[in-house]
């Protein structure tokens, strides 16, 4: 997968926090840490959308399975 470089600015306390997370969490770099955060956020959005879909499907009336045109 192609990677894209993005530069971010952080307050000192957030930068220190991220660096500690890298050291304690076994991430290879701050970049890897942020990439994981973005992946987790994306997955949370997918999970929320699926939950809404499942809820909607559970409330849908049952029928013959045929869609009328």
VMD Tcl script that draws the C-alpha trace (Angstrom):
set ca {
  {0.00 0.00 0.00}
  {1.28 3.44 -0.89}
  {1.97 5.68 2.09}
  {1.39 9.41 2.22}
  {3.29 11.77 4.49}
  {1.32 14.18 6.67}
  {2.80 16.62 9.13}
  {0.93 17.48 12.31}
  {1.51 19.96 15.11}
  {0.92 18.92 18.71}
  {1.11 20.70 22.02}
  {4.12 19.52 24.01}
  {2.04 17.48 26.45}
  {0.29 15.65 23.62}
  {3.61 14.97 21.88}
  {5.04 13.53 25.11}
  {1.91 11.44 25.58}
  {2.21 10.05 22.03}
  {5.88 9.26 22.57}
  {5.08 7.40 25.81}
  {2.36 5.46 24.02}
  {4.90 4.45 21.37}
  {7.38 3.27 24.00}
  {4.85 1.49 26.20}
  {2.58 0.19 23.47}
  {5.22 -1.40 21.30}
  {4.64 0.82 18.28}
  {7.62 1.23 16.00}
  {7.19 4.97 15.68}
  {4.85 7.87 16.42}
  {3.68 7.53 12.82}
  {2.69 3.89 13.42}
  {0.86 4.96 16.58}
  {-1.17 7.59 14.75}
  {-1.88 5.21 11.87}
  {-3.33 2.74 14.39}
  {-5.49 5.47 15.93}
  {-6.87 6.35 12.50}
  {-7.54 2.66 11.71}
  {-9.38 2.26 15.01}
  {-11.51 5.35 14.34}
  {-12.33 4.16 10.84}
  {-13.32 0.72 12.20}
  {-15.51 2.37 14.87}
  {-17.37 4.24 12.13}
  {-17.86 1.04 10.12}
  {-19.08 -0.78 13.24}
  {-21.56 2.02 14.01}
  {-22.91 1.95 10.45}
  {-23.32 -1.83 10.60}
  {-25.14 -1.57 13.92}
  {-27.58 0.92 12.40}
  {-28.11 -1.34 9.41}
  {-28.73 -4.37 11.61}
  {-31.16 -2.38 13.75}
  {-33.04 -1.21 10.67}
  {-33.19 -4.73 9.28}
  {-34.50 -6.11 12.57}
  {-37.33 -3.57 12.51}
  {-38.25 -4.16 8.88}
  {-41.45 -6.06 8.27}
  {-41.01 -9.62 7.18}
  {-42.41 -10.55 3.83}
  {-42.06 -12.88 0.93}
  {-38.59 -11.63 0.16}
  {-39.87 -10.27 -3.15}
  {-39.36 -6.60 -3.89}
  {-42.16 -5.04 -5.88}
  {-41.12 -2.79 -8.71}
}
mol new
graphics top color blue
foreach p $ca { graphics top sphere $p radius 0.5 }
foreach p [lrange $ca 0 end-1] q [lrange $ca 1 end] { graphics top cylinder $p $q radius 0.2 }
display resetview
